[in-house]
Amino acid sequence: MQTINVALIGQGFMGRSHSNAWGQVAKFFKPPIKPVMHTVFGQPEENPKAFAQNWGWQNAATNWEELVKSPQIGLVDVVTPNYMHAPVARAAIEAGKPCACEKPIAGTLADARQMAEAAKAKGVKTFVWFNYRRCPAVGMAHRLVKDGMLGEIRHVRATYLQDWADNSVPLLWRFDKGLAGSGAHGDLNAHIIDMTRFVTGQEITEVVGAIAETFIKERKTVSGTAAGGIAAGMEGGARMGKVTVDDTVLFLARFSGGAVASFEAARQATGNQNRNTFEINGTKGAVKFDFERMNELEYYDATRPRAVQGWTTIMCTHGGDHPYVANWWPDAHIIGYEHGFTNQAYDILKVLAGEEPTFPIPDFNDAYQTQRVLEAALLSADERRPVRLADVK
Ligand SMILES: NC(=O)c1ccc[n+]([C@@H]2O[C@H](COP(=O)([O-])OP(=O)(O)OC[C@H]3O[C@@H](n4cnc5c(N)ncnc54)[C@H](O)[C@@H]3O)[C@@H](O)[C@H]2O)c1
């Protein structure tokens, strides 16, 4: 069987979820190419050897430049803070290697554009881990819209709300514009922009207005490293440092098919830990998704007699009818967060073999389109004006 040697660049939260995906994918799926977990890169103080041993990587490295160039590596997978996506991805592309990169594709629009241009010029395959596209329920919503079951889309309402960033959380890279690009916006709005583009099959043409706010303007500088999640176990040091990104961004937008849309990303929305949701209303019906109940899709059929219209909860766990789940467990033996990454690893391997993925995977150019929307919303908030996407390059 054909194999491909993977290099994983980074070993934090996403380092763990991608390690799990590369380790599981050939056990649950039959990918046309089998991934070999060749080498993981981590910073020396993170003990990449121990990480490699725990997760099944054959080697550990502390120099990513050498690793990416190594002729032994066939696929580069980037899971570092956002400012490092561009240099690592460019090095992979330069070496003619396919590259999978975490979202947002980059910290800045210029980096995103250059990454997309470089990939196009070199003709290498690229992938961005917008993993929520790989939830069976989100895939189902995409299919329902594609099959015309919702009719013409009128409303798109998307929120991605978290509440981990109270003032006890220190100044992680996620609060530093130079390292992250933006705050909740690039972290969370990136996902719901991508998801709603995917489900509706339409592009955002205008950001009509936006609000960006930073509630906590200073945080304690970091001491120690996160023990797993976004900020789990992190402690603050004695000094204070400036937060240079947003805590929340809300914006209104228009889609190419005429729908109007609202987006909201927040890190201090108390009571919401990972509430990644959309509701899409069309002339013939509607769908609702909430990641905190990720196995379910709510569907409303507005073509039924009024007397029996109502929301239907579809448990998206029936292999054959619902995407990906035939490779996991029997009906209603539900799947979780990590499965989306394994589903995406499977689709990446299909694309590398020249096969069609289950659903389209965003490449660098596609993720650049999402980055243009992020940029338009920030411009709109900064300058308090509508921004047409045609003017954001
Ligand atoms: N797809 C998703 O749902 C999802 C979820 C979380 C994070 N992400 C993305 O994944 C990427 C990594 O996020 P994460 O949560 O794994 O971060 P993390 O802080 O947990 O890990 C980052 C890793 O990058 C490496 N690194 C290199 N230079 C670094 C530096 N200067 N500071 C800190 N770490 C450095 C380290 O190996 C570290 O382990 C980001 O682009 C983030 O937006 C995506």
The ligand as an ORCA input file, in Angstrom:
! r2SCAN-3c Opt
* xyz 0 1
  N      -9.503     23.609     14.116
  C      -9.785     23.961     15.361
  O     -10.879     23.774     15.839
  C      -8.721     24.620     16.197
  C      -8.801     24.611     17.595
  C      -7.764     25.198     18.320
  C      -6.696     25.792     17.675
  N      -6.680     25.813     16.305
  C      -5.541     26.434     15.590
  O      -4.404     25.575     15.714
  C      -3.211     26.354     15.824
  C      -2.492     25.992     17.099
  O      -3.345     26.209     18.189
  P      -3.227     25.345     19.526
  O      -4.502     25.537     20.249
  O      -2.784     23.970     19.209
  O      -2.059     26.149     20.251
  P      -1.149     25.663     21.452
  O      -0.689     26.886     22.132
  O      -1.854     24.610     22.256
  O       0.099     24.944     20.726
  C       0.957     25.650     19.860
  C       2.182     24.821     19.543
  O       2.955     25.561     18.580
  C       4.352     25.477     18.859
  N       4.953     26.835     18.913
  C       5.873     27.308     18.099
  N       6.202     28.578     18.373
  C       5.468     28.942     19.402
  C       5.354     30.147     20.153
  N       6.070     31.240     19.872
  N       4.487     30.158     21.159
  C       3.769     29.077     21.478
  N       3.833     27.892     20.788
  C       4.685     27.828     19.765
  C       4.506     24.737     20.124
  O       4.925     23.433     19.754
  C       3.095     24.649     20.728
  O       2.910     23.405     21.302
  C      -3.652     27.805     15.745
  O      -3.543     28.239     14.422
  C      -5.120     27.760     16.156
  O      -5.891     28.820     15.619
  C      -7.655     25.226     15.576
*
